[in-house]
Amino acid sequence: MNEYLKNHLARIHDSLYLSLITIDQALSKEQATIELAHELSRLLTQMDRGSHLKQDLKEAEAEAYRQVEEGVTHD
């Protein structure tokens, strides 16, 4: 994995980390909360606006496929 892909994955991780915590809490309590609703709205807004998250996902996807096709396993 090269630095380009690592950087995009780190940014994706950071963008999704708090969302996943909120979703995990809702699943463990088996209850929808206002925090969950807000977080889902935030994610949808990010995707609709063509956010950095969406661009990072596209670029990381393309780079991951490229590396798999080339047989790249590490720097």
Beta strands, then each sheet from edge to edge (+ up, - down):
end
